[in-house]
Amino acid sequence: MSDTVTLPAYAKINLFLDITGTLPNGYHSLNNVMQQIALHDDVTVSFEEAAETVIEIACDDPQIPCNEKNIAHKAAKLFLSNTGTAGKVKVEIKKSIPVMAGLGGSSTDGAAVLVGLNRLCGKPFSQRSLEEMGAALGADVPFCIRGNCAYCKGIGEQMTDIRGIENCSLLIVKPDFSNNTALAYGQYDKNPIKARPEPEKLLNALKNGNLTEAAGELYNIFELLDNVQAMEEIKQALTNAGALGAALSGSGSAVYGIFSERKTALSAADKLDYPVRIVTEPVNADKADKTNLSITLEKF
């Protein structure tokens, strides 16, 4: 008989994203402010002790590979390896986060698998240990385990909890193309950008709860590297529709706008002509309350 848990795997946006260097192992060091948002996948994890390990992945989105390439599969394998336990793991992913959008969709699914298996196996690892484990899977995974809002450095493993954006709505727009993260970083390696801002103004605005000022300090280095014209057009459309600020998330291709009122975000979503438009909110609730969080989410 297997035990099962279903977890919301929350997406993220990058309020600030800069590449500060390339490490010998090929990874990139970052200045990164990430904000969790209410948009989420639903990840169901089941575990049954067995003589041999078998990992099965299922997903309702045909774009998602349900094999060893899936980060959820890698997460399950890594967790069992660290516990020294064999067993049968089943993971079912119900996708709501757009694919290849820079919203952390695969990372947050992997994070949910680590958290889910930890619960099912009697919590052998602390949250910090899970975050360290997650760093082996990808730069965004530790944050997806921690959540809320954090200033992340290094390869994503050095996290400082900070106050996030509050009392606002987000309109996420995804155009009819996707960006490949590995190719985006490769493009930076070929043409590093030297003169860049620091996140102090954004961090101060967040600390003071100044939404307008924070929205004016958004930054993403990838906006300078790929599909520049398309990104600028979406950002301009969002600000024209009332957004306080707009930026690319991750390596894209999703762009988000921050709106002071939900009704303005909904009105903007109605008017803009893009394949994916999602209105959602930032998540800053205490972790203990997240499973009961009232999710306000609308797709168009």
C-alpha positions, -999 to +999 in steps of 0.1 A: +000+000+000+015+033-010+012+067+007+003+097-013+006+135-010-005+163-034+014+196-032+010+229-051+042+236-069+043+274-071+058+293-100+083+322-096+092+355-113+125+372-112+124+408-099+161+411-106+184+387-125+220+393-133+249+370-142+280+379-122+304+353-135+310+319-150+324+292-127+349+265-137+322+238-138+302+258-164+276+271-140+269+308-137+270+329-105+240+351-101+224+382-084+188+370-083+157+383-065+129+357-069+093+361-059+069+332-055+035+336-072+002+318-068+002+303-103+011+266-096+012+230-109-003+203-088+022+175-080+010+142-066+037+120-051+032+084-039+058+062-023+059+025-015+089+006-001+101-021-025+132-042-031+141-022-062+136+014-071+111+022-098+102+058-107+072+066-128+063+101-141+030+111-156+019+145-168-012+159-185+010+182-208+024+162-238+053+187-241+067+174-208+090+143-210+079+116-186+113+099-184+148+103-168+151+138-184+122+151-162+136+170-132+108+153-111+124+119-120+159+132-111+145+146-078+130+112-068+162+094-077+184+119-058+161+117-027+162+079-026+199+079-031+204+102-002+182+081+021+196+048+009+160+036+005+146+016-024+110+019-034+084+026-060+078+063-066+049+077-087+047+113-097+017+128-114+020+164-126-010+186-135+005+215-154-008+251-151+026+268-154+035+275-191+064+255-204+098+271-213+086+304-200+111+313-173+086+308-145+104+278-129+079+252-140+102+222-140+122+234-110+092+238-088+079+203-098+113+189-088+111+208-055+076+194-048+089+159-053+117+164-028+093+179-003+066+153-009+090+123-005+104+139+026+069+140+041+061+105+030+093+091+044+089+107+079+109+139+072+144+126+074+158+159+061+154+194+073+143+221+049+179+234+047+191+199+037+164+197+011+175+230-003+211+218-005+199+187-022+179+207-047+209+228-057+222+197-075+191+197-097+191+233-108+196+269-096+159+276-090+151+245-070+164+256-036+142+288-039+112+267-050+116+247-018+119+278+004+094+301-014+081+335-005+107+361-017+145+358-015+177+374-026+197+346-041+234+346-049+260+320-061+243+294-082+210+299-063+220+282-030+229+314-010+194+327-001+184+355+022+147+359+030+134+394+022+101+412+020+084+406-013+060+426-034+026+429-017-009+441-023-007+438-061-017+416-090+005+402-118-003+398-154+019+372-171+021+372-208+037+345-229+042+351-266+040+324-292+077+314-289+098+299-261+134+306-250+158+278-242+176+284-210+209+267-219+211+286-252+204+319-234+233+313-210+254+302-240+246+335-257+258+354-226+290+334-226+297+345-262+290+382-255+293+390-217+276+423-207+299+444-185+281+475-173+251+464-152+231+477-122+231+464-087+200+453-068+203+476-038+176+501-050+152+472-055+161+456-022+155+489-003+122+495-021+110+460-011+122+465+025+102+497+027+071+482+011+073+508-018+056+489-046+059+517-072+096+522-066+102+484-066+084+481-099+106+508-114+138+488-104+130+455-122+160+441-141+167+411-162+200+407-181+184+383-206+163+411-220+195+423-235+204+390-251+176+375-271+143+386-288+150+421-276+124+437-298+096+413-289+104+417-251+103+454-254+070+454-272+054+432-245+068+454-217+055+485-234+021+470-239+019+461-202+030+495-190+006+512-215-022+491-200-014+504-165+015+482-152+037+500-127+066+480-142+073+450-164+101+426-169+111+393-185+111+363-160+141+340-160+154+335-195+118+339-208+098+340-228+072+351-203+070+387-194+051+400-163+036+433-154+030+445-118-004+461-113-016+479-081-052+467-086-065+434-098-092+449-119-066+468-139-047+436-145-078+418-156-087+447-180-052+446-195-054+408-200-086+413-219-071+438-242-037+423-250-034+399-279-010+371-268-015+333-267-011+330-229-023+357-204-026+348-167-036+371-138-023+360-105-008+373-072+025+371-054+028+346-025+042+358+008+022+337+032+039+317+059+047+282+048+024+266+073-005+285+057+003+279+020-018+247+016-048+268+026-039+298+005-068+313-014-056+312-050-069+339-073-059+329-108-075+337-142-064+325-176-076+340-208 
